[in-house]
Amino acid sequence: MTGRLAAGAAPPEALRLPPVAPRMRIGLYGGTFNPAHAAHRAASLLALKRLRLDKVWWLVTPGNPLKDNSGLPPLAGRIEQARAVAHHPALVPTGCEALLGTRYSYDTVAALVRRFPQVDFVWLMGADNLASFHRWQRWRALADLVPIAVIDRPGSTFRAMASPAASALAPWRLDEREAPRLAGLKAPAWLFLHGLKSPLSSTLLREAAGRSDAPSGANAPKCATTVEKHAVSALS
């Protein structure tokens, strides 16, 4: 193997685990980020504030095992674009999943918990993902491993709260007012964060990519202001 990266490969620094310190409170936000957009950023900032987190790691996955990845852009490009959108010292896009060699969210989180036992991790996901959470590999084990914060998404609230996972985990749901305590709690523990109502999604951005009015990945920071105003208003 030569010292040069293969075409499309992420540079080594993008795959490194971000630095941590004991008792840090870190949100884990997983996805393909294809592309990353302003709603990812606003949801992360909402979680950062409401959960009193120190960092939010964007776990840019090499591929989603529940989706067709044949058209997925290279990891390196998605990490670079995610960094441009994040544009915040507490939001940290990383391709460390490729370094860890994990494929499923549970395996990634378990590896991080083993490696950093003194860090308080919280799994972050949108309400649309809660609706399908019961299809994830070892989803119950993931809920037993770290606390979970579900962030509301337009059109997904009812479906999420009526989902098999929400019903199964109902005994461990906390009131939203308990958000500042979540990161330090023993799992299972989860709550639903309201306040962020953004119509943006990676799917819509990909579908609209050919239109001149589409907020492409490169332009996503420009459309962040309106979305983030909703997050800020929810905090006041």
BALOBA-1460 file (C-alpha; in Angstrom, 3 decimals):
// residues 236
<rec num="1" residu="m" x="0.000" y="0.000" z="0.000"/>
<rec num="2" residu="t" x="1.361" y="3.380" z="-0.958"/>
<rec num="3" residu="g" x="1.208" y="6.519" z="1.154"/>
<rec num="4" residu="r" x="-1.286" y="8.096" z="-1.249"/>
<rec num="5" residu="l" x="-5.008" y="7.979" z="-0.541"/>
<rec num="6" residu="a" x="-7.226" y="6.076" z="-2.926"/>
<rec num="7" residu="a" x="-9.503" y="8.177" z="-5.106"/>
<rec num="8" residu="g" x="-12.380" y="9.488" z="-3.025"/>
<rec num="9" residu="a" x="-10.839" y="8.306" z="0.238"/>
<rec num="10" residu="a" x="-11.125" y="10.573" z="3.248"/>
<rec num="11" residu="p" x="-7.868" y="12.118" z="4.490"/>
<rec num="12" residu="p" x="-6.534" y="10.532" z="7.703"/>
<rec num="13" residu="e" x="-7.397" y="13.548" z="9.879"/>
<rec num="14" residu="a" x="-11.052" y="13.240" z="8.846"/>
<rec num="15" residu="l" x="-11.153" y="9.676" z="10.153"/>
<rec num="16" residu="r" x="-9.531" y="10.366" z="13.502"/>
<rec num="17" residu="l" x="-11.599" y="10.308" z="16.656"/>
<rec num="18" residu="p" x="-12.124" y="13.861" z="17.899"/>
<rec num="19" residu="p" x="-10.368" y="14.751" z="21.177"/>
<rec num="20" residu="v" x="-12.258" y="14.188" z="24.411"/>
<rec num="21" residu="a" x="-11.837" y="14.848" z="28.127"/>
<rec num="22" residu="p" x="-13.386" y="13.126" z="31.159"/>
<rec num="23" residu="r" x="-17.001" y="14.104" z="31.888"/>
<rec num="24" residu="m" x="-17.495" y="15.704" z="28.503"/>
<rec num="25" residu="r" x="-21.102" y="15.590" z="27.287"/>
<rec num="26" residu="i" x="-21.162" y="14.650" z="23.619"/>
<rec num="27" residu="g" x="-24.105" y="14.237" z="21.279"/>
<rec num="28" residu="l" x="-23.749" y="11.626" z="18.526"/>
<rec num="29" residu="y" x="-25.627" y="12.504" z="15.339"/>
<rec num="30" residu="g" x="-25.284" y="9.777" z="12.733"/>
<rec num="31" residu="g" x="-26.143" y="9.767" z="9.048"/>
<rec num="32" residu="t" x="-24.859" y="9.795" z="5.501"/>
<rec num="33" residu="f" x="-25.123" y="13.620" z="5.388"/>
<rec num="34" residu="n" x="-25.872" y="13.430" z="1.686"/>
<rec num="35" residu="p" x="-25.853" y="16.345" z="1.766"/>
<rec num="36" residu="a" x="-25.449" y="18.012" z="5.140"/>
<rec num="37" residu="h" x="-27.775" y="21.000" z="5.370"/>
<rec num="38" residu="a" x="-28.996" y="23.836" z="7.568"/>
<rec num="39" residu="a" x="-31.554" y="21.680" z="9.401"/>
<rec num="40" residu="h" x="-28.763" y="19.309" z="10.537"/>
<rec num="41" residu="r" x="-26.948" y="22.346" z="11.902"/>
<rec num="42" residu="a" x="-30.012" y="23.838" z="13.576"/>
<rec num="43" residu="a" x="-31.001" y="20.504" z="15.151"/>
<rec num="44" residu="s" x="-27.465" y="20.122" z="16.476"/>
<rec num="45" residu="l" x="-27.440" y="23.626" z="17.929"/>
<rec num="46" residu="l" x="-30.824" y="22.986" z="19.528"/>
<rec num="47" residu="a" x="-29.534" y="19.783" z="21.145"/>
<rec num="48" residu="l" x="-26.288" y="21.493" z="22.144"/>
<rec num="49" residu="k" x="-28.198" y="24.168" z="24.044"/>
<rec num="50" residu="r" x="-31.140" y="22.235" z="25.449"/>
<rec num="51" residu="l" x="-29.095" y="19.195" z="26.537"/>
<rec num="52" residu="r" x="-26.152" y="21.339" z="27.663"/>
<rec num="53" residu="l" x="-23.693" y="19.383" z="25.549"/>
<rec num="54" residu="d" x="-20.038" y="20.234" z="25.033"/>
<rec num="55" residu="k" x="-19.886" y="18.897" z="21.472"/>
<rec num="56" residu="v" x="-22.030" y="17.261" z="18.820"/>
<rec num="57" residu="w" x="-20.202" y="14.783" z="16.617"/>
<rec num="58" residu="w" x="-21.640" y="14.330" z="13.144"/>
<rec num="59" residu="l" x="-20.879" y="10.670" z="12.439"/>
<rec num="60" residu="v" x="-20.651" y="10.743" z="8.643"/>
<rec num="61" residu="t" x="-21.160" y="7.107" z="7.778"/>
<rec num="62" residu="p" x="-19.514" y="5.337" z="4.828"/>
<rec num="63" residu="g" x="-22.982" y="3.961" z="4.017"/>
<rec num="64" residu="n" x="-26.442" y="3.380" z="5.501"/>
<rec num="65" residu="p" x="-27.118" y="-0.381" z="5.830"/>
<rec num="66" residu="l" x="-30.870" y="0.286" z="5.448"/>
<rec num="67" residu="k" x="-30.500" y="2.152" z="2.145"/>
<rec num="68" residu="d" x="-29.140" y="1.655" z="-1.367"/>
<rec num="69" residu="n" x="-25.663" y="3.190" z="-1.267"/>
<rec num="70" residu="s" x="-24.819" y="2.707" z="-4.946"/>
<rec num="71" residu="g" x="-25.182" y="6.430" z="-5.673"/>
<rec num="72" residu="l" x="-23.640" y="7.656" z="-2.439"/>
<rec num="73" residu="p" x="-20.881" y="10.257" z="-2.996"/>
<rec num="74" residu="p" x="-17.407" y="9.491" z="-1.598"/>
<rec num="75" residu="l" x="-16.943" y="9.853" z="2.145"/>
<rec num="76" residu="a" x="-14.220" y="12.497" z="1.754"/>
<rec num="77" residu="g" x="-16.505" y="14.859" z="-0.158"/>
<rec num="78" residu="r" x="-19.374" y="14.440" z="2.294"/>
<rec num="79" residu="i" x="-17.116" y="15.161" z="5.281"/>
<rec num="80" residu="e" x="-15.713" y="18.264" z="3.606"/>
<rec num="81" residu="q" x="-19.189" y="19.530" z="2.759"/>
<rec num="82" residu="a" x="-20.450" y="18.740" z="6.284"/>
<rec num="83" residu="r" x="-17.627" y="20.785" z="7.785"/>
<rec num="84" residu="a" x="-18.559" y="23.747" z="5.611"/>
<rec num="85" residu="v" x="-22.193" y="23.508" z="6.744"/>
<rec num="86" residu="a" x="-21.414" y="22.882" z="10.438"/>
<rec num="87" residu="h" x="-19.213" y="25.980" z="10.713"/>
<rec num="88" residu="h" x="-19.227" y="25.901" z="14.513"/>
<rec num="89" residu="p" x="-16.503" y="24.880" z="16.989"/>
<rec num="90" residu="a" x="-18.887" y="22.590" z="18.891"/>
<rec num="91" residu="l" x="-20.159" y="20.768" z="15.779"/>
<rec num="92" residu="v" x="-17.603" y="18.179" z="14.693"/>
<rec num="93" residu="p" x="-18.121" y="16.166" z="11.474"/>
<rec num="94" residu="t" x="-16.009" y="13.007" z="11.520"/>
<rec num="95" residu="g" x="-15.594" y="9.864" z="9.463"/>
<rec num="96" residu="c" x="-14.407" y="7.881" z="12.479"/>
<rec num="97" residu="e" x="-16.902" y="5.099" z="11.731"/>
<rec num="98" residu="a" x="-14.667" y="4.104" z="8.816"/>
<rec num="99" residu="l" x="-11.697" y="3.997" z="11.195"/>
<rec num="100" residu="l" x="-13.624" y="1.954" z="13.780"/>
<rec num="101" residu="g" x="-14.721" y="-0.475" z="11.073"/>
<rec num="102" residu="t" x="-18.338" y="-0.441" z="12.262"/>
<rec num="103" residu="r" x="-21.417" y="-0.627" z="10.072"/>
<rec num="104" residu="y" x="-24.375" y="-0.304" z="12.398"/>
<rec num="105" residu="s" x="-25.126" y="2.524" z="14.834"/>
<rec num="106" residu="y" x="-25.120" y="0.209" z="17.834"/>
<rec num="107" residu="d" x="-21.643" y="-1.086" z="17.000"/>
<rec num="108" residu="t" x="-20.320" y="2.463" z="16.539"/>
<rec num="109" residu="v" x="-21.747" y="3.711" z="19.828"/>
<rec num="110" residu="a" x="-20.610" y="0.584" z="21.691"/>
<rec num="111" residu="a" x="-17.079" y="1.092" z="20.376"/>
<rec num="112" residu="l" x="-17.081" y="4.731" z="21.500"/>
<rec num="113" residu="v" x="-18.456" y="3.881" z="24.950"/>
<rec num="114" residu="r" x="-15.762" y="1.230" z="25.418"/>
<rec num="115" residu="r" x="-13.030" y="3.578" z="24.267"/>
<rec num="116" residu="f" x="-14.220" y="6.594" z="26.270"/>
<rec num="117" residu="p" x="-15.944" y="5.271" z="29.429"/>
<rec num="118" residu="q" x="-15.662" y="8.640" z="31.201"/>
<rec num="119" residu="v" x="-17.554" y="10.535" z="28.481"/>
<rec num="120" residu="d" x="-21.328" y="11.046" z="28.693"/>
<rec num="121" residu="f" x="-22.681" y="10.273" z="25.227"/>
<rec num="122" residu="v" x="-26.210" y="10.986" z="23.988"/>
<rec num="123" residu="w" x="-27.613" y="9.587" z="20.742"/>
<rec num="124" residu="l" x="-29.389" y="12.268" z="18.677"/>
<rec num="125" residu="m" x="-31.915" y="11.512" z="15.963"/>
<rec num="126" residu="g" x="-34.762" y="13.136" z="14.121"/>
<rec num="127" residu="a" x="-38.367" y="12.125" z="14.721"/>
<rec num="128" residu="d" x="-38.439" y="10.560" z="11.253"/>
<rec num="129" residu="n" x="-35.768" y="8.105" z="12.413"/>
<rec num="130" residu="l" x="-37.690" y="7.224" z="15.575"/>
<rec num="131" residu="a" x="-40.554" y="6.152" z="13.306"/>
<rec num="132" residu="s" x="-38.296" y="3.478" z="11.763"/>
<rec num="133" residu="f" x="-36.034" y="2.888" z="14.765"/>
<rec num="134" residu="h" x="-37.512" y="-0.580" z="15.364"/>
<rec num="135" residu="r" x="-35.973" y="-1.697" z="12.051"/>
<rec num="136" residu="w" x="-32.442" y="-0.805" z="13.128"/>
<rec num="137" residu="q" x="-29.955" y="-3.506" z="13.996"/>
<rec num="138" residu="r" x="-29.968" y="-3.998" z="17.802"/>
<rec num="139" residu="w" x="-32.077" y="-0.901" z="18.405"/>
<rec num="140" residu="r" x="-33.114" y="-1.999" z="21.879"/>
<rec num="141" residu="a" x="-29.482" y="-2.557" z="22.833"/>
<rec num="142" residu="l" x="-28.670" y="0.950" z="21.560"/>
<rec num="143" residu="a" x="-31.434" y="2.381" z="23.759"/>
<rec num="144" residu="d" x="-29.944" y="0.490" z="26.709"/>
<rec num="145" residu="l" x="-26.465" y="1.800" z="25.954"/>
<rec num="146" residu="v" x="-26.827" y="5.600" z="25.932"/>
<rec num="147" residu="p" x="-29.627" y="8.134" z="26.508"/>
<rec num="148" residu="i" x="-31.474" y="9.287" z="23.384"/>
<rec num="149" residu="a" x="-32.807" y="12.697" z="22.353"/>
<rec num="150" residu="v" x="-35.363" y="12.725" z="19.538"/>
<rec num="151" residu="i" x="-35.645" y="16.034" z="17.694"/>
<rec num="152" residu="d" x="-39.010" y="16.895" z="16.166"/>
<rec num="153" residu="r" x="-39.325" y="17.035" z="12.375"/>
<rec num="154" residu="p" x="-42.243" y="18.471" z="10.365"/>
<rec num="155" residu="g" x="-44.746" y="15.787" z="9.439"/>
<rec num="156" residu="s" x="-43.052" y="13.117" z="11.555"/>
<rec num="157" residu="t" x="-44.338" y="13.828" z="15.077"/>
<rec num="158" residu="f" x="-47.421" y="11.591" z="15.095"/>
<rec num="159" residu="r" x="-45.776" y="8.766" z="13.158"/>
<rec num="160" residu="a" x="-42.764" y="8.857" z="15.477"/>
<rec num="161" residu="m" x="-44.756" y="8.820" z="18.709"/>
<rec num="162" residu="a" x="-47.025" y="6.037" z="17.397"/>
<rec num="163" residu="s" x="-44.076" y="3.900" z="16.321"/>
<rec num="164" residu="p" x="-43.250" y="0.489" z="17.808"/>
<rec num="165" residu="a" x="-40.011" y="1.864" z="19.267"/>
<rec num="166" residu="a" x="-41.739" y="4.772" z="21.006"/>
<rec num="167" residu="s" x="-44.292" y="2.393" z="22.495"/>
<rec num="168" residu="a" x="-41.640" y="-0.056" z="23.658"/>
<rec num="169" residu="l" x="-39.536" y="2.698" z="25.221"/>
<rec num="170" residu="a" x="-42.465" y="4.646" z="26.716"/>
<rec num="171" residu="p" x="-41.679" y="3.655" z="30.343"/>
<rec num="172" residu="w" x="-38.324" y="5.431" z="30.068"/>
<rec num="173" residu="r" x="-39.482" y="8.634" z="28.377"/>
<rec num="174" residu="l" x="-38.657" y="11.805" z="30.310"/>
<rec num="175" residu="d" x="-40.406" y="15.127" z="30.306"/>
<rec num="176" residu="e" x="-38.764" y="17.604" z="27.947"/>
<rec num="177" residu="r" x="-37.992" y="19.803" z="30.936"/>
<rec num="178" residu="e" x="-35.491" y="17.149" z="32.024"/>
<rec num="179" residu="a" x="-33.332" y="17.825" z="28.948"/>
<rec num="180" residu="p" x="-30.394" y="19.380" z="30.866"/>
<rec num="181" residu="r" x="-30.036" y="16.166" z="32.919"/>
<rec num="182" residu="l" x="-30.242" y="13.670" z="30.058"/>
<rec num="183" residu="a" x="-26.545" y="13.292" z="29.233"/>
<rec num="184" residu="g" x="-25.668" y="12.250" z="32.770"/>
<rec num="185" residu="l" x="-28.449" y="9.684" z="33.161"/>
<rec num="186" residu="k" x="-28.153" y="5.930" z="32.960"/>
<rec num="187" residu="a" x="-29.818" y="4.404" z="29.899"/>
<rec num="188" residu="p" x="-32.507" y="3.656" z="29.002"/>
<rec num="189" residu="a" x="-33.654" y="7.257" z="29.103"/>
<rec num="190" residu="w" x="-35.002" y="9.391" z="26.288"/>
<rec num="191" residu="l" x="-36.985" y="12.500" z="25.527"/>
<rec num="192" residu="f" x="-38.578" y="14.368" z="22.648"/>
<rec num="193" residu="l" x="-37.310" y="17.865" z="21.864"/>
<rec num="194" residu="h" x="-39.826" y="20.230" z="20.278"/>
<rec num="195" residu="g" x="-39.139" y="23.633" z="18.824"/>
<rec num="196" residu="l" x="-37.344" y="22.952" z="15.545"/>
<rec num="197" residu="k" x="-39.612" y="23.011" z="12.497"/>
<rec num="198" residu="s" x="-37.542" y="22.930" z="9.329"/>
<rec num="199" residu="p" x="-38.779" y="21.620" z="5.968"/>
<rec num="200" residu="l" x="-35.223" y="20.850" z="4.841"/>
<rec num="201" residu="s" x="-34.085" y="17.262" z="4.356"/>
<rec num="202" residu="s" x="-31.205" y="15.634" z="2.508"/>
<rec num="203" residu="t" x="-33.689" y="13.801" z="0.278"/>
<rec num="204" residu="l" x="-35.420" y="17.023" z="-0.800"/>
<rec num="205" residu="l" x="-32.072" y="18.686" z="-1.468"/>
<rec num="206" residu="r" x="-30.923" y="15.777" z="-3.644"/>
<rec num="207" residu="e" x="-34.196" y="15.789" z="-5.575"/>
<rec num="208" residu="a" x="-33.953" y="19.538" z="-6.100"/>
<rec num="209" residu="a" x="-30.239" y="19.521" z="-6.926"/>
<rec num="210" residu="g" x="-30.860" y="20.259" z="-10.582"/>
<rec num="211" residu="r" x="-32.987" y="23.329" z="-9.905"/>
<rec num="212" residu="s" x="-31.467" y="26.793" z="-9.746"/>
<rec num="213" residu="d" x="-33.473" y="27.591" z="-6.604"/>
<rec num="214" residu="a" x="-32.275" y="24.520" z="-4.711"/>
<rec num="215" residu="p" x="-30.276" y="25.121" z="-1.509"/>
<rec num="216" residu="s" x="-27.393" y="22.859" z="-2.508"/>
<rec num="217" residu="g" x="-24.825" y="21.583" z="-0.032"/>
<rec num="218" residu="a" x="-22.429" y="24.385" z="-0.902"/>
<rec num="219" residu="n" x="-25.177" y="26.963" z="-0.409"/>
<rec num="220" residu="a" x="-26.706" y="25.360" z="2.696"/>
<rec num="221" residu="p" x="-25.005" y="27.757" z="5.136"/>
<rec num="222" residu="k" x="-26.728" y="30.666" z="3.345"/>
<rec num="223" residu="c" x="-30.161" y="29.262" z="4.125"/>
<rec num="224" residu="a" x="-29.251" y="28.403" z="7.725"/>
<rec num="225" residu="t" x="-30.339" y="31.744" z="9.169"/>
<rec num="226" residu="t" x="-34.107" y="31.206" z="8.929"/>
<rec num="227" residu="v" x="-33.899" y="27.642" z="10.203"/>
<rec num="228" residu="e" x="-31.662" y="28.609" z="13.097"/>
<rec num="229" residu="k" x="-34.037" y="31.417" z="14.107"/>
<rec num="230" residu="h" x="-36.590" y="28.710" z="14.887"/>
<rec num="231" residu="a" x="-34.033" y="26.934" z="17.059"/>
<rec num="232" residu="v" x="-33.077" y="30.145" z="18.846"/>
<rec num="233" residu="s" x="-36.716" y="31.092" z="19.455"/>
<rec num="234" residu="a" x="-37.331" y="27.665" z="20.940"/>
<rec num="235" residu="l" x="-34.574" y="28.301" z="23.473"/>
<rec num="236" residu="s" x="-35.832" y="31.676" z="24.642"/>
